[in-house]
Amino acid sequence: MIRAAAALLLLATPVAALERVSFPSANGDAIGGVFAKPEGAGPFPAVVLLHGCGGFLRSDGRLSSRDAQWNALLVKRGYAVLHVDSFGPRGLRETCTLRDPPVRPERERPYDAYGGLAWLQARPDIAPSRIGLMGWSNGAMAVLSTLRTDAPARPALAADFKQAVAFYPGCRAVAAVKPEWDTKIPLAILIGEADDWTNAPPCVALAEKTAARGAPVTIKVYPGAYHDFDAPDTKLRVRENVASTRSRTATIGTDPAARDDALARVPALLDAALKTR
């Protein structure tokens, strides 16, 4: 498990120390991201990461603390990691403050996820049938849109994503899309009980309803935790100018207990799904 002090050291790692890559989205847009992998020849299991509405890079071009944390943890655990950049190649820095963003989690971003999957599957150092998908907030909503059984973004692939994790998605908007949301791909939702940006009850209802129909969906609700609970050493604060809430504010910050649980729970879940041939 990566402790807070160690996680802060990851901020010193520039993206240039990783590998910047370009590839097409499944809709044809030219996008790209940042790729990292363990030492050795592989083939490695892999995870596609979908950033939130603030992107995954700091203003100085380095990975954000949360993305650096997960990148280091997953690579150390034996996974290749692809951070899909849905914003930078399209001339965007963030969409948190935009009422009508030009890139949306239910529209462009599922195609981006599948573009990343196809790029990984074409590499000889990646195990093509052992690839997972993770996303945060806006990226978690993109995860849910990517997984839905009727997703128009899904190309004809020999192997789809094998396991997915969604951190604090906005489930009300996903559930409002018809036909009813459903998936055949295993999904774990992790969300804070006190989240006032993407509320937990709609996600609980979505998970329980789809699980009752036999969908492989689970949910973990962390008591007292807010949005961004898994970020390292982020002081609890109220964020202003949030376009998607009625108050235009949201509470964000680290919840140590929830973060520690997620840092243990998610790798164990991925290991069970992606390290079994």
N, C-alpha and C positions, 0 to 999 in steps of 0.2 A: 504494500500500500504506500502511496506517495503522501508523505506528511506535508503540512503547509510550508515549512521552511524549505524543504527540498523543491516544492513546486515553484517557489519564487525564483529559484536559481534557473529554472527553465526559461525565464524571460530573457536571459542573456543569450539564448540560442537564436540567431537570426534565421529567417526563412532561407537565406542563401546557403546555409549549412545543410538544408534539406534539398529537395529537387523540385524546381518549378516545372510544371508540365502543361501541355495544351492538348486538348482533344475536343471532338464535337459533342455537343449535347445530342440526345436522341431526336430532337426536333431540327437539327442542322445548325444551330447557333454555334459559333466558335467560342468555347469556354476553356476552362483549365482548372488548375489548382496546385496543391503542394503534395508531394509524395514522399513517404519515408518507409523504410523497411529494415528488418533486422539484418545482421551480418550473415553471410552465407549465400548459397545458391538457391535455396528453396526447393520445391515450390512452397510458398507460405500461404496460410489463410490470410484473409484481408478484411478490412472494414472501411466502408465509405462513410465519411463524416459530412453532415449537412449543417452549416453554421446558422446562427440565429439572425435576427433582423439587423444586428449591428455588424455583421460580417465576422471574420475570424482573424483579421490582422489588426494590429495596433497602428497608430499613426506613423510610427517609425518603421513600419514594414515587418515587424516581428509578429510571431504568433501571439494571440491573446493568451492570458494566463490559463484560462480554462482549456483552450485548445492545445496549448503546450503541455498541460497536465495530462490530458487524455492521450495525446500523441506519444509522450514518453512512456506512459503506463502500458499502452497497447504494443508498442514496438518492443519494449522489454519483455513482454509476455509472448512474443513470437509472431506478432501480426504485422503485415504491411498495412499502411494507413494512407488513404487518399482523402485529403481535404478538398472537397469540390467547391470552387469559387463561382457562385451564381451571380455575384455583383460586379466585381472588378472588371472582368472582360466586357461587361455591358455598360461600363461607365458609371456605376453606382458605388457609393461607399456604405450607405445604410438605408434601410427603409422603415426604421422604427417610428420616424416622425412624419411619415407620408400617409395621408388618408387614402390615396389611390396609387399604390406603388406600381411601377411598370413591370416588376418581376414579382410573381405571386407564388405562394407555396402549393396551390392547387393547379396552377397553370404551367409555368415554365419549369419549376424546380423538379417535378417528377421526371421530366425528360433529362434534366441534368444528372439526376441520380442514376438513370439507366445509361447515360453516356459514360459516366464514371465506371459503372459495372462493366460495360463492354470494353472499355480501355484496359481495365485490370485483367479481364478474361483473355485478352489478346497477348498478355505478357507470359513468357515461359517461366518466370519466377513466382507466379501466382497460381494457386490451386483454384481453378475456375468454378468449381462447385462448392467452395467453402468461403463465401463472401457474405459479410454482414453489412447492416445499414444502421447508422445512428444519427440522430438529429436533436437539436435543441430549439425549443420555442417555435419560431417561424420555420426552422429546419425540421422540427419534430412534426409540424403540420404537413410539411412536404413528405416526411416519411409516411404518414398515414395516407396521403393522397397517392403516393407511389405504390403502396401495398394493396390498395383496394382492388377487388377482384375484377372490376370493370375499368381499370385504369387505362385510358387511351395511350398513355406514354409507354406502356410495356411493349418492347419489341419481341420478335421471335428469337428467343435465346435457348440454348441447350440447358442452361441452369439459371434460375432466378436467385434473388437474395435468399439466404437460408435462415437468417435470424435478424430481427430488427429491434431497436430500442429507441423510444421516444421520450425525451426529457421535457416535461411541462408543455405539451402541445395545447393549442386552442381547439378543444374538441367540439365546442358548440358549432363553430363554422363548418367543421368536417361533417358532423352529423346532419347538418341542414342540407347537404348536397344529396340529391336523389339520383338513382335509387339508393336504398339504405346502404351505409358503409358496411363492408364485410371484407375479410381477408383469409387467404389460405396459408400465408406466411406467418410464422410465429412472431408475436410482437409483445414486448414488455413496455408498459407505460410507467414512468416514474414522475411523480408530481407532488408538490407541497400542499398540505391541507389549507394553509393560509394564503396561498397564491392569489393575489388580486389583479394579476395581469391576464393569466390564463387559468380560469377557475377550475378547481378539482372536480366538483360534482358532475359537470357534463362528461368528463373523461371516465368517471366511475360508472355513470349510466351507459356510456358507449361500450366500455369493456364488459360490463355485466350482461348487457343485451346481446352482444356478439358472442360472448363465451357461452351463453345459454343456447345459442344456435349451433354450438360446436366449433366456433372459430378459436384458434390457438392464441388467445389474447389474455394477458394478465396485467394487473395494475398494482403498484405499490404507492400508497399515499403516506407521506411523512408528516406526522403531527407537528403543527407549529411552523413548518418550513414555508419559505416564500420562493419566488422566482429566482433562478440562478443559485439555488441552494448548494450545487456542487462546485461552484467557483472557489478557487483557493484564496483564503484571506481577503474576502470582499466584505467590507463593513456594511451592515444593514442600513439602507437609506431609501428615500423616496425619489424615484427618477421622474423628472419632468418631461413634458412634451412627448408623451406617448400617444400616438395617433389612434390606437385600437381600444382604448378604455374610455368610459364615459367621463371620468374625472381628468383624463389626459395625464394621469400619473400612475405609477406602479411601484410597489415595494420590492426591492431586490437585495440579495446578499447571501452570504454563506450561512448554512446551517451545519455546524460541525458533525452532529450525529447523523444527519441525513447524507452529508457528503461522504463520511466514512463508510456508511452502508452501501452507497452507490458505487464507490471505488472498489468495494469487495464483491458486490452482487453482480455488477455488469460483466466484469472479466470472467467470473465463474459461469455466467449464463452463456457468454460467447464461447468459452472453452467447450462446454457441453454440446453446443450446436456445430461449431466450426472445426473442432479438432478431432472429430470423429469422421473417419473416411467413409 
